[in-house]
Amino acid sequence: MSTLSAHPETEPKWWKEATIYQIYPASFKDSNNDGWGDMNGILSKLEYIKDLGIDAIWISPFYDSPQNDMGYDIADYEKVWPTYGTNEDCFKVIEKTHELGMKFIADLVINHCSDEHEWFKESRSSKTNPKRNWFFWSPPKGFDEKGVPIRPNNWKSYFGGPAWTFDEETREFYLHLFAPSQPDLNWEIEDCRKAIYESSVGFWLDHGVDGFRIDVGSLYSKVPGFPDAPVVLEDSVWQPSDPYTLNGPRIHEFHQELNTFMRNRVRDNREIFTVGEMQYTSDEIKKMYTSASRHEVNELFNFSHTDVGTAPDFHYNLVPFVFKEWKLALAELFRYINGTDCWSTVYLENHDQPRGVTRFGDDSSENRVISGKLLSVLLSVLTGTLFIYQGQELGQINFKNWPIEKYEDVSVKNNYNAIKKEHGENSVQMKKFLEGVSLMSRDHARTPMQWTRVEPNAGFCGSDTKPWFELNDSFKEGINVEDETKNANSVLNFWRDAIKFRKEHKDIAVYGYDFEFIDLDNEKLFSFSKKYGNKIMFAALNFSSGHIVFQTPGNFASYSLAFGNYPEGDVDASSNILQSWEGRIYIQENPLP
């Protein structure tokens, strides 16, 4: 393949064509029966991942950490958390990943660190410590009538409650956009940035990693002065800080500097890949982040499609939405790259999202398998780098009817306690929150991986071991690797076919451009077309349990059915009627003039 002149985004790159598999290390595979996944567990399953057709693995944070936020609170960037193993164990995973022809992507968490990191300990030790300004410290705005210090502003933590915590020793507040144990690093300080680059990036590049997923990469640059945020949550004292923390004034400068560090550090000419978690941003800012000529990040994760149906000011408040909104939001992932030198991602699940089949398919026993396959058809033909999260290939679903006490996620716990304190345990706000948690909690993605149907732990760890987190009971119903490997009709085996199809048709599946919706207003049908050279692909996907008629662009007879989620013998390719949860991909190849 070569780059098409009118479409610079078609320049071939390994990371554009890659299908990347995300591993959540705590929950993937326990090799020593301590109840936690580990590096040797990952090592033992790399052939399984390779057999799926995967080109790269991305492992969520495996660094030394007190685990207040499952490793996204890092105490030492250069050391593997001992429960996961040793640095040498990790180096073996990197080596074997490369031997199998895959790439190794690490998670880069550098907006904040743990309050147990030596940098923060020094910063906290005194107001005159040289690292004091490596974090955001501010004196109280004043004191209330009881003598309680007043916070610098009204910013809300993403995990609930205020974004400022008072330090009794130095009598100042420090900023944490997430948990109080995750103080934000001050990127305004050059020495701080250099230390971040060296410890979190340079160390791992020197040990062979091929790239980084950059956690909350849009938050490093805060607006100076810490102004109060606009009041959008009428029933809360604390307000989202996004206007002053998201895509801030120096954010592009910081990413360019980080990118330059990476390119200068690599000495074997390997091309380092970066994908930034950029939450919400306009198409123009997306282009700034991902333009190849700007040297910031290769691509980014946008949240619009995964947040459909949730309130913009609070993730756990559910709101009504129509199917058209989700279609448009999903297309936001890649439409902005058309005719540019930018690139995009394609995903539905990760460690921060519930299960896609429950969210966007039908997780009933009748339709779980076919709707899970439908989602894989859709993802396999969208333009961008494809990401799959562990268990997604099984058609995993949300767990059901868990009491709040079972949840492990710090976001759930902190928001629960904040709402309980502010509004009460039996309040309307709490009722709405619990409804949102049951659908949207990150914990749905974090239960241990289901390798077999053997009770009680589904092959994740030994039967006499208590896993760190309770399993989803779905492993007893056939949602596990062993059963699905043996079942030719399983979601797992279909995902293998979908990834294979994507590779065989990478020109139009991966690099296709000029995306256009067909029948956008249809509340059951997801249909679109796109092009590459002399090819046209169109997709017709039925997101309902009834039959539905679809339209075609141009002459239907000139298209050939290339892929679908029903067996060939059950499909009349010349019919424009889709069965329940059926998806079809048609390709037309016109002779070149």
C-alpha positions in Angstrom: 0.0 0.0 0.0 1.1 3.6 -0.6 -0.2 6.9 0.6 -3.0 8.4 -1.5 -2.2 12.0 -2.2 -5.6 13.4 -1.3 -5.7 11.4 1.9 -2.4 11.8 3.9 -4.1 9.7 6.7 -3.6 6.6 4.5 0.2 6.7 5.0 0.9 3.1 6.1 2.1 2.6 9.7 2.3 -0.5 11.9 0.3 1.2 14.6 -2.5 2.3 12.3 -3.0 -1.3 11.1 -2.5 -2.9 14.6 -5.2 -4.5 16.6 -4.3 -3.8 20.2 -5.3 -5.9 23.2 -5.6 -4.2 26.6 -4.6 -6.2 29.7 -5.8 -5.2 33.1 -3.0 -7.0 35.1 -4.8 -7.4 38.4 -7.5 -9.4 36.7 -5.9 -11.2 33.8 -4.2 -14.3 35.1 -2.8 -15.3 38.6 0.2 -17.5 38.3 1.1 -18.0 42.0 -2.4 -18.3 43.6 -2.2 -15.1 45.7 -5.5 -13.9 44.2 -3.9 -11.2 42.0 -3.0 -11.4 38.3 0.7 -11.0 37.6 3.4 -10.7 35.0 4.0 -14.5 34.8 0.3 -14.9 34.3 0.4 -12.6 31.4 3.5 -14.4 30.1 1.6 -17.7 30.1 -1.2 -16.3 28.0 0.7 -14.4 25.3 0.1 -17.2 22.7 -3.6 -17.0 23.4 -3.5 -13.3 22.6 -1.4 -13.8 19.5 -3.8 -16.5 18.3 -6.6 -14.0 18.3 -4.7 -12.0 15.6 -3.5 -9.3 18.0 -0.5 -7.1 17.0 0.2 -5.3 20.2 -0.6 -5.5 23.9 -1.2 -2.6 26.2 -0.9 -3.3 29.9 -2.6 -1.0 32.4 -0.3 0.3 35.1 2.0 -2.4 36.6 4.2 0.0 38.6 4.8 0.0 42.3 1.7 1.5 43.9 -0.4 1.5 47.1 -3.3 0.6 44.7 -5.7 3.2 45.9 -6.8 3.5 42.3 -5.7 0.2 41.0 -2.2 1.3 40.0 -3.1 4.7 38.6 -1.5 6.1 41.7 2.2 5.4 41.1 4.8 5.4 43.9 7.8 4.4 41.7 7.7 4.6 37.9 10.8 2.4 37.6 9.7 -0.6 39.6 7.0 -3.3 39.1 4.5 -3.6 41.9 5.9 -6.7 43.8 2.5 -8.4 43.8 2.7 -8.4 40.0 6.3 -9.7 40.1 9.7 -8.2 39.5 11.2 -5.9 36.8 12.9 -9.0 35.4 9.4 -10.7 35.1 8.2 -7.7 33.1 11.3 -7.7 30.9 10.5 -11.3 30.1 7.0 -10.3 29.0 8.4 -7.6 26.8 10.9 -10.1 25.3 8.4 -12.8 24.6 5.9 -10.3 23.2 8.5 -9.3 20.7 9.4 -12.9 19.9 5.8 -13.5 19.0 5.8 -10.6 16.6 3.8 -8.3 18.8 4.5 -4.8 20.3 4.4 -3.9 24.0 2.6 -0.7 25.0 2.9 0.6 28.6 0.5 2.9 30.5 1.9 6.4 31.2 0.3 8.0 34.2 1.9 11.4 34.6 -0.8 14.0 35.4 -0.5 12.8 39.0 1.4 10.3 41.1 0.8 8.6 44.4 1.1 10.6 47.7 3.6 7.9 48.6 5.9 8.8 45.7 9.2 10.2 47.0 8.6 13.4 45.0 5.4 14.2 46.9 6.9 13.2 50.2 9.7 15.7 49.7 7.2 18.4 48.4 5.0 17.8 51.5 7.9 17.9 54.0 8.2 21.7 54.1 7.3 24.9 52.2 10.9 25.5 51.4 11.7 22.0 50.0 13.1 22.3 46.4 10.3 20.0 45.2 7.6 22.0 46.9 6.4 23.5 43.6 6.5 20.2 41.8 2.9 20.0 43.0 0.1 22.6 43.3 0.0 24.0 46.8 -2.2 26.9 47.9 -2.9 28.6 51.2 -6.5 28.7 52.5 -8.7 31.3 51.0 -9.7 32.1 54.6 -11.4 30.4 57.5 -15.0 29.8 58.3 -16.8 30.7 61.5 -15.5 27.4 63.1 -11.9 28.1 62.0 -12.0 25.5 59.3 -9.7 26.4 56.3 -11.6 27.3 53.1 -10.4 25.7 49.9 -8.8 27.8 47.1 -11.7 27.2 44.8 -14.8 25.2 44.1 -13.3 22.5 41.8 -14.7 19.1 42.0 -12.7 15.9 42.0 -13.5 13.4 39.2 -13.9 10.9 42.0 -16.3 13.0 44.1 -15.9 15.7 46.6 -13.5 18.7 46.5 -10.3 18.6 44.4 -8.3 20.1 47.3 -7.0 18.4 50.5 -5.6 20.2 53.5 -2.2 19.2 54.7 -2.0 19.7 58.5 1.8 19.8 58.6 2.4 22.7 56.2 -1.1 24.3 56.6 -1.8 24.4 52.9 -4.1 22.7 50.4 -2.8 20.5 47.5 -4.6 19.9 44.2 -5.8 16.4 43.2 -8.2 16.2 40.2 -8.7 12.5 41.2 -8.4 10.9 44.7 -6.7 12.7 47.6 -3.9 10.1 47.3 -3.2 11.2 43.7 -1.7 14.7 43.9 -1.4 16.5 40.5 2.1 17.1 39.2 2.9 20.7 38.3 3.9 20.6 34.6 4.7 24.3 34.7 8.0 23.5 36.4 10.7 22.4 33.9 12.7 20.3 36.4 9.5 18.4 37.3 8.8 17.7 33.6 12.4 16.5 33.0 12.1 14.1 36.0 8.8 12.8 34.8 10.2 12.1 31.3 13.3 10.4 32.6 11.7 8.2 35.2 8.4 7.2 33.6 9.4 7.3 29.9 13.1 7.0 29.4 13.5 4.0 31.8 11.0 1.9 29.9 12.1 3.0 26.4 15.5 1.8 27.4 14.0 -1.6 28.3 12.3 -2.0 24.9 8.7 -0.8 25.1 7.2 0.2 21.8 4.9 3.0 23.0 2.6 4.4 25.6 -1.1 4.9 26.3 -1.1 8.4 27.9 -3.5 8.6 30.8 -5.7 11.8 31.0 -3.3 13.5 28.6 -5.4 16.6 28.3 -5.2 17.7 31.9 -1.5 18.6 32.4 -1.9 22.3 31.7 -4.1 24.2 34.3 -5.2 27.8 33.9 -3.1 29.9 36.3 -4.8 31.5 39.3 -7.2 28.7 40.1 -10.5 30.6 39.3 -13.8 29.2 40.5 -15.5 27.0 38.0 -18.9 27.9 36.6 -21.8 26.5 38.6 -23.4 23.7 36.5 -24.3 21.3 39.4 -27.0 23.2 41.2 -27.2 20.8 44.0 -23.5 20.6 44.8 -20.9 22.9 46.3 -18.2 21.4 44.0 -18.1 22.1 40.3 -16.4 20.4 37.3 -13.0 22.0 36.7 -12.9 21.3 33.0 -13.0 24.9 31.8 -9.7 25.5 33.6 -8.0 22.1 33.5 -9.0 20.4 30.2 -6.9 21.2 27.0 -5.2 24.0 28.9 -3.0 26.8 27.5 0.3 24.9 27.3 -1.0 21.4 26.7 0.3 21.2 23.1 3.7 22.5 24.0 4.0 19.9 26.7 3.0 17.0 24.4 5.5 18.2 21.8 8.2 18.3 24.3 7.4 14.8 25.6 7.3 13.5 22.0 10.7 15.0 21.3 12.1 13.3 24.4 10.8 10.0 23.2 12.2 10.3 19.7 15.6 11.4 20.9 15.7 8.6 23.5 15.2 5.7 21.1 18.5 4.5 19.7 17.5 1.6 17.5 15.2 3.6 15.1 12.0 1.8 16.2 8.9 4.0 15.8 7.3 4.7 19.1 3.5 4.8 19.3 1.5 7.1 21.5 -2.3 7.2 22.1 -3.6 10.0 24.4 -6.7 9.8 26.6 -8.1 13.2 25.7 -11.6 12.9 27.1 -13.6 15.7 25.3 -12.4 18.1 22.7 -13.4 19.8 19.5 -12.4 18.3 16.1 -9.9 21.2 15.6 -8.1 20.4 18.8 -8.2 16.7 18.0 -6.4 17.6 14.8 -3.8 19.6 16.7 -3.1 16.7 19.0 -2.8 14.0 16.3 -1.4 15.8 13.2 1.8 14.0 12.2 3.5 17.2 11.4 3.0 18.6 14.9 4.6 15.6 16.7 2.3 15.4 19.7 0.5 12.0 19.9 -0.3 9.5 17.1 -4.0 9.2 18.0 -6.4 9.8 20.9 -9.2 8.3 22.8 -12.4 10.4 22.7 -15.3 9.7 25.1 -18.3 11.0 23.2 -19.6 7.6 22.1 -19.0 5.8 25.4 -20.6 8.6 27.4 -23.9 8.7 25.4 -26.7 8.3 27.8 -24.9 9.9 30.7 -25.0 13.5 32.0 -22.1 15.6 30.8 -21.5 17.0 34.3 -21.7 13.6 36.2 -20.9 10.2 34.6 -23.3 8.3 36.9 -26.4 10.3 36.1 -28.2 8.5 33.3 -30.1 10.5 30.7 -32.3 9.3 27.8 -30.7 9.1 24.3 -31.6 8.1 20.8 -29.7 5.7 18.6 -28.8 8.5 16.2 -26.8 10.2 19.0 -24.7 7.2 19.5 -24.0 6.8 15.8 -22.9 10.4 15.4 -20.8 10.1 18.6 -19.1 7.0 17.4 -18.2 8.6 14.1 -16.6 11.4 16.0 -13.7 9.0 16.6 -12.5 9.1 13.0 -14.4 11.5 10.8 -12.1 14.5 11.7 -9.1 12.7 10.1 -10.5 12.6 6.6 -8.1 14.2 4.2 -5.6 15.2 7.0 -2.3 13.8 8.4 -4.1 12.8 11.6 -5.1 9.4 12.9 -7.8 7.9 15.1 -8.9 5.1 17.4 -11.7 2.6 17.4 -12.9 1.1 20.7 -16.0 0.4 22.8 -14.4 -1.1 26.0 -11.5 -0.5 28.3 -10.8 -0.5 32.0 -13.0 2.6 32.5 -16.1 1.4 30.7 -18.8 -1.2 31.3 -19.3 -4.1 28.9 -20.3 -3.2 25.4 -22.8 -6.0 24.9 -24.8 -4.8 27.9 -24.4 -1.2 26.9 -25.0 -1.2 23.2 -26.1 -4.8 22.3 -28.5 -7.2 24.0 -27.1 -9.2 26.9 -30.1 -11.5 27.2 -29.4 -15.2 26.8 -31.2 -15.2 23.5 -29.3 -12.4 21.9 -25.9 -12.0 23.7 -23.9 -14.0 21.2 -25.4 -12.6 18.0 -25.3 -9.0 19.3 -21.8 -9.5 20.5 -20.8 -10.6 17.0 -22.6 -7.6 15.6 -20.5 -5.2 17.6 -17.3 -7.0 16.4 -18.5 -6.6 12.8 -19.0 -2.9 13.4 -15.6 -2.3 15.1 -13.7 -4.4 12.6 -14.6 -2.1 9.7 -14.2 1.4 11.2 -11.3 3.5 10.3 -8.5 3.8 12.9 -6.5 1.6 15.2 -8.7 -1.1 16.8 -8.5 -1.7 20.5 -10.0 -4.7 22.3 -10.2 -5.0 26.0 -9.7 -8.4 27.8 -13.0 -10.3 27.9 -14.5 -8.3 25.2 -13.5 -11.1 22.8 -15.8 -13.4 24.8 -18.8 -11.2 24.6 -18.6 -10.5 28.3 -21.5 -8.7 29.9 -22.0 -6.6 33.0 -22.5 -8.4 36.3 -26.0 -8.2 37.7 -27.7 -7.0 40.9 -24.6 -6.3 43.0 -25.1 -4.4 46.3 -22.9 -1.3 46.6 -20.7 -3.0 49.2 -19.3 -5.3 46.5 -17.9 -2.5 44.4 -14.1 -1.9 44.5 -13.7 1.2 42.3 -12.4 4.2 44.2 -14.6 6.4 42.0 -17.7 4.6 43.1 -16.7 4.6 46.8 -15.7 8.2 46.9 -18.8 9.4 45.0 -21.0 7.3 47.2 -19.6 8.7 50.3 -19.7 12.3 49.0 -23.3 12.0 47.9 -24.2 10.3 51.3 -22.5 13.2 53.2 -24.0 16.0 51.1 -27.5 14.6 50.4 -28.2 11.5 52.5 -28.3 7.8 51.9 -32.0 7.7 50.9 -31.9 10.9 48.8 -33.0 11.2 45.2 -29.4 11.9 44.3 -28.3 8.6 45.8 -31.0 6.7 44.0 -29.9 8.2 40.6 -26.3 7.5 41.5 -26.9 3.8 42.3 -28.9 3.3 39.0 -26.0 4.8 37.1 -23.4 2.7 38.9 -25.3 -0.5 38.1 -24.9 0.3 34.3 -21.8 2.4 34.1 -19.3 1.4 36.8 -15.8 0.7 35.8 -15.9 -2.4 38.0 -17.9 -4.3 35.3 -14.7 -4.4 33.3 -12.4 -5.3 36.2 -13.7 -8.7 37.4 -11.2 -11.5 36.9 -10.7 -12.9 33.4 -12.7 -16.1 32.8 -10.6 -18.9 31.4 -12.7 -21.9 32.2 -16.1 -22.8 33.7 -14.5 -24.5 36.8 -15.9 -23.0 40.0 -15.2 -21.0 42.0 -12.6 -18.9 40.2 -12.9 -19.8 36.5 -9.2 -20.6 36.0 -8.1 -17.1 37.0 -6.5 -18.6 40.1 -6.6 -21.8 42.2 -9.9 -23.0 43.6 -8.6 -22.6 47.2 -7.6 -18.9 46.6 -9.8 -15.9 47.2 -9.3 -13.5 44.2 -8.8 -9.8 44.9 -12.2 -9.1 43.3 -15.3 -11.2 42.9 -16.0 -12.9 39.6 -18.9 -12.2 37.2 -21.1 -15.3 37.4 -21.3 -15.4 33.6 -18.4 -17.8 33.4 -20.9 -20.5 34.5 -23.0 -19.7 31.5 -20.3 -20.4 28.9 -18.6 -17.0 28.8 -15.1 -18.3 29.3 -12.1 -19.0 27.0 -12.2 -22.8 27.3 -15.9 -23.2 26.4 -15.8 -20.6 23.6 -12.6 -22.0 22.1 -14.4 -25.3 21.6 -17.6 -23.7 20.3 -17.3 -22.8 16.6 -20.3 -20.5 17.0 -18.9 -18.5 19.9 -18.2 -14.8 20.1 -14.5 -15.6 20.7 -14.1 -17.6 17.4 -16.1 -14.9 15.6 -13.7 -12.2 16.9 -10.8 -14.2 15.4 -12.6 -14.1 12.0 -13.4 -10.4 12.3 -9.7 -9.5 13.0 -8.7 -11.7 10.1 -11.2 -10.0 7.8 -9.9 -6.6 8.9 -6.3 -7.5 8.1 -7.2 -9.0 4.7 -9.2 -5.9 3.8 -7.0 -3.4 5.6 -7.1 -0.9 2.7 -10.7 -0.1 3.1 -11.4 -1.5 6.6 -8.5 0.3 8.3 -7.7 3.2 6.0 -11.1 3.8 4.3 -12.1 7.4 4.0 -15.1 9.6 3.0 -17.4 8.0 5.6 -21.1 8.7 5.0 -24.1 7.7 7.0 -27.0 5.9 5.2 -30.5 6.4 6.8 -29.0 8.2 9.8 -32.3 8.8 11.4 -33.3 5.1 11.5 -33.6 4.1 15.2 -32.7 0.5 14.6 -30.2 0.5 11.7 -26.6 1.5 11.7 -25.6 1.9 8.0 -22.8 3.7 6.3 -20.4 3.7 3.3 -16.7 4.6 2.9 -14.1 4.4 0.1 -10.5 3.5 -0.6 -9.2 4.0 -4.1 -11.5 2.1 -6.5 -13.4 0.3 -3.7 -16.6 1.2 -1.9 -17.7 -0.6 1.3 -21.1 -0.3 2.8 -22.3 -1.7 6.1 -25.8 -2.5 7.2 -26.2 -3.4 10.9 -29.5 -4.2 12.6 -29.4 -3.1 16.2 -32.8 -4.7 17.1 -34.4 -8.1 17.6 -36.8 -7.6 14.7 -36.3 -7.8 10.9 -35.4 -4.5 9.2 -35.1 -3.3 5.6 -31.9 -1.4 4.6 -31.1 0.9 1.7 -28.0 0.7 -0.5 -25.8 3.3 -2.1 -26.1 2.9 -5.9 -26.7 -0.4 -7.6 -27.1 -3.2 -5.0 -26.3 -5.9 -7.5 -22.8 -4.5 -8.0 -21.8 -5.2 -4.4 -20.6 -8.5 -3.0 -21.3 -9.7 0.5 -17.8 -9.8 2.1 -18.5 -10.4 5.8 -21.3 -10.8 8.3 -22.3 -12.3 11.7 -24.7 -15.0 10.4 -23.6 -18.3 8.8 -23.4 -18.1 5.0 -26.2 -20.6 4.6 -28.6 -18.5 6.7 -28.1 -15.3 4.6 -29.6 -14.3 1.2 -27.0 -11.8 0.1 -29.3 -10.4 -2.6 -32.0 -9.5 0.0 -32.1 -6.1 1.7 -33.8 -7.5 4.8 -31.7 -8.0 7.9 -32.5 -10.6 10.5 -32.4 -10.0 14.3 -29.1 -8.4 15.2 -27.7 -9.1 11.8 -24.8 -7.2 10.3 -23.5 -7.4 6.8 -20.5 -5.8 5.1 -20.6 -5.4 1.3 -17.7 -4.3 -1.0 -17.9 -3.0 -4.5 -14.7 -2.8 -6.6 -14.8 -0.6 -9.6 -12.2 -1.0 -12.4 -9.8 1.8 -12.5 -10.2 4.2 -15.5 
